[in-house]
Structure formats: structure tokens, C-alpha cells
Amino acid sequence: MLVFITDIHSVGLKAAQGLTFVTAFYWDRDEASRAWSKRFFERHKRMPTMAQVAVYSAIRTLSALRSRRRGTDEAKAVDGQDARDSGERLLCQERHRAR
């Protein structure tokens, strides 16, 4: 089932109790996701959804690819180094088991 945090807000926490779903991003997963989400919240007054983070990630990757073609130092972002160094690696890379 595809569920965003905005869906939970829409139906209410009481109605969503017991709902099981999978997401590639949650704003409170770790320090990097909390820091990025805080900046997003300051600008949009809402926590980001997995889709918004995916778009952000895709834009960063495409920008890095464009830089690589131009031969600049920003090309290291394509390999993920720039993203890891700045704490911007946001989408879940690990497998997690539901408890």
C-alpha cells in the first residue's frame, strides 16, 4: 500500500492505528533525515513525503551528471560522496524488517 505522511494527517491518527505500510523515507529516521526535514519544514510548513525527497534526490543526481559532463569537481556527487559528506543521503538504502 502506498501511504504518505500527509495521508495519515488526512485520515487522522485514530483511523490510521494499526495500518502497516512501507516507505523509503521517514523524516525522523536518523539525524540526517531530521536535519533535512527541518529545513524543508521551515520552507513549506509541512514534513516532506517520500515522493518529495525522491524528486529532490533525482534533481541532485541529474545536476551532478550534468556537472560530470562539463568536467567540474562537482561530479563526485554522482558517486554519492558529496551526498554522504553533506548528510543528504536520505532515501533508505537498507532493508528493514517490520517488528
C-alpha positions as CSV (number, residue, x, y, z in Angstrom):
1,M,0.0,0.0,0.0
2,L,1.3,3.4,-0.9
3,V,0.9,5.8,2.0
4,F,2.4,9.2,2.7
5,I,2.6,11.1,6.0
6,T,0.1,13.5,4.5
7,D,-2.4,10.6,4.2
8,I,-2.1,9.9,7.9
9,H,-2.7,13.5,8.6
10,S,-5.8,13.4,6.4
11,V,-7.5,10.4,7.9
12,G,-6.3,11.1,11.4
13,L,-4.1,9.1,13.7
14,K,-7.1,7.3,15.3
15,A,-8.2,5.9,11.9
16,A,-4.6,5.0,10.9
17,Q,-3.8,3.0,14.1
18,G,-2.6,-0.5,13.1
19,L,-2.0,0.4,9.5
20,T,1.0,-1.4,8.1
21,F,2.9,0.1,5.1
22,V,6.4,0.5,3.7
23,T,8.2,3.8,2.9
24,A,11.6,4.7,1.6
25,F,11.7,7.8,3.7
26,Y,10.6,8.9,7.1
27,W,11.5,12.4,8.4
28,D,12.5,11.1,11.9
29,R,14.6,8.0,10.8
30,D,18.0,9.4,11.6
31,E,20.0,12.6,12.2
32,A,20.4,13.4,8.5
33,S,16.7,12.9,7.7
34,R,15.7,15.1,10.7
35,A,18.1,17.9,9.7
36,W,16.9,17.8,6.0
37,S,13.3,17.6,7.0
38,K,13.7,20.6,9.4
39,R,15.0,22.7,6.6
40,F,12.1,21.5,4.4
41,F,9.6,22.3,7.2
42,E,10.9,25.8,7.7
43,R,10.2,26.5,4.0
44,H,6.9,24.6,3.4
45,K,5.4,24.3,6.9
46,R,4.9,20.5,6.4
47,M,7.2,17.5,6.7
48,P,8.3,16.0,3.4
49,T,6.9,12.9,1.8
50,M,8.8,10.1,0.3
51,A,7.9,11.5,-3.2
52,Q,9.2,14.9,-2.4
53,V,12.5,13.5,-1.2
54,A,12.8,11.3,-4.3
55,V,12.3,14.4,-6.6
56,Y,15.0,16.3,-4.6
57,S,17.4,13.3,-4.9
58,A,16.7,13.0,-8.6
59,I,17.4,16.6,-9.2
60,R,20.7,16.4,-7.3
61,T,21.7,13.3,-9.3
62,L,20.9,14.9,-12.6
63,S,22.7,18.1,-11.6
64,A,25.8,16.0,-10.7
65,L,25.6,14.1,-14.0
66,R,25.5,17.4,-15.9
67,S,28.5,18.7,-13.9
68,R,30.4,15.5,-14.8
69,R,29.8,16.1,-18.5
70,R,31.2,19.6,-18.0
71,G,34.3,18.1,-16.3
72,T,33.8,20.0,-13.0
73,D,34.7,18.8,-9.5
74,E,31.0,18.5,-8.6
75,A,31.0,15.2,-10.5
76,K,31.9,13.3,-7.2
77,A,28.2,13.8,-6.3
78,V,27.3,11.2,-8.9
79,D,29.2,8.6,-6.9
80,G,27.3,9.6,-3.7
81,Q,30.3,11.0,-1.9
82,D,29.1,14.6,-1.9
83,A,25.7,13.4,-0.7
84,R,27.1,11.3,2.1
85,D,29.5,14.1,3.2
86,S,26.7,16.6,3.5
87,G,24.3,14.3,5.2
88,E,21.9,14.4,2.2
89,R,21.6,10.7,1.6
90,L,18.0,10.5,2.5
91,L,16.3,7.6,0.9
92,C,16.5,4.3,2.7
93,Q,19.3,2.1,1.4
94,E,19.0,-0.7,3.9
95,R,16.4,-3.4,4.2
96,H,14.4,-3.3,7.5
97,R,12.1,-5.9,9.0
98,A,8.8,-4.9,10.5
99,R,8.5,-5.7,14.2
